[in-house]
Structure formats: C-alpha cells, structure tokens
Amino acid sequence: MKAVFFIQKDKYGGAKNKLYGDELVSRGSITVRDNAAIGKKEEGYYVQIDGDKDALKKARELLKDAGHELKGKDAEEVSAAIEGQESSAAEGFGAIFG
C-alpha cells in the first residue's frame, strides 16, 4: 500500500526525523522529492510511503501537523512522477554497469 504526503518546507526536518525514527514506518519504503524536482509550485516536499496498513496509519499520525496526505488525482500524479524518476535512475545504473 502507498500513501503520498505533502510536507511544508519549514516542517520537513521534524517530519523526516519522526518517520525515520519510527520502527514501524521506517521498515517500509520512504521516498522524498523536493517540489521543484517533480514540477510542482507549492514549496515543500513530497513523501511517498510504501508499507502495510499499520505503517501508513502510523505515518498519518506522525505527519498530521507537518502537512497533508494527497488523495485521488493529485496523489496519482505525484506518485507517477516519483516512480518515473526512480525508473530513470535504475535505467541509468543499468547503462553504467550494463
């Protein structure tokens, strides 16, 4: 399961520490992108968390004061941009070590 969150720039440091410091959430995959890296204007960071239901529930609790969870089309758009970058990076490594 995946969830995508937008974290305000001034609250990112604390949010990051909470996510990586939590044993349940940090077991999953946490991917962070600056807004500019995926072509968004709102200043801050997008965080995609891939984990089980309990990990996502805990992430929602940890991030409730730092930003908000994206839903629907917004979440799909940001998730696709993140996954596209991940895929491009993997292809680049393949070309280097291929």
N, C-alpha and C positions, 0 to 999 in steps of 0.2 A: 504494500500500500504506500501511496505517496501523498505528501501534502506540500504546498508551496506557500511561503510566508514572505511578506514584505516587512523589513525591519528598518526603522528610521536610523539615519546615519549616526546621530548622537547617542543612540541606544544600542548600537551594534556590538560594541566591546563587551558590555554586560551580558547581552543575549548570547553571544558566542561562548562566553565562559560558562553560562548556565547549561547550554546544550552539550558542550564537550565535557562538562563536569558531571553530567548526569549519566549514571551507569546504563540505564535502560535506553535512553535516547542515543547515546554515543555508540551503542552496538550496531546501529543501523548506518546507513549511508547519509552523510550530510554534505551537501554541495552548496557553495556560496558563490554568488556572482554580483558584482557591482552593477548598479542600474545602467550605467553607460555601456558596459560590456555586452548587454543584450538589447541596447537601443531604446531604453526607457528614459523618460524625462524626470520622473519623480526621484528625488535624491535619497539614496539609501541602498540597501542590499536585499537581494532575493535569496532565500534559503529554501532549498528543496530537501526534504527529509524522506527517506525511503526506509520504512520499518514496519513492524507489526502494529496492530490496533492499539495496544497498550503504550507503545513508544510514541505514536502520534498523539495520543491523548495527553501524555505527559509533556510533549513538546508544546502543545497548545496551551497548557497551563503555564509552562515556563516563559512563553513568549507573549502572553496576554497583555503585558504592559509595555512591550517593546515595539509592537507593530500589529499587523493583522494577517489573517490567512486569506489567500486568494481563492476564489471559487470560480467554477464554470469556465467560460472562455478565457478569462484573464489567467487563471491557473494553467490551463492547457497551453496558452501562448508562451508563457514564461518557461514552463516545463519543456516544451519543444525546443526553445532556444538553448536552454541548458544542455539538453541531450544532444542537440546538433553540435554544440561546441565540444562536448565530450567525444562524440564520434569523430569529429575532425582531428582532435588531438590524438586519438587512437590510430587513425589513418596515418598521421604524420610520424608517429613512432614506428609504424609498420614500414614506412618508406625508408626510415633511417636504418632500422635493423633488419629489414626485409631480406 
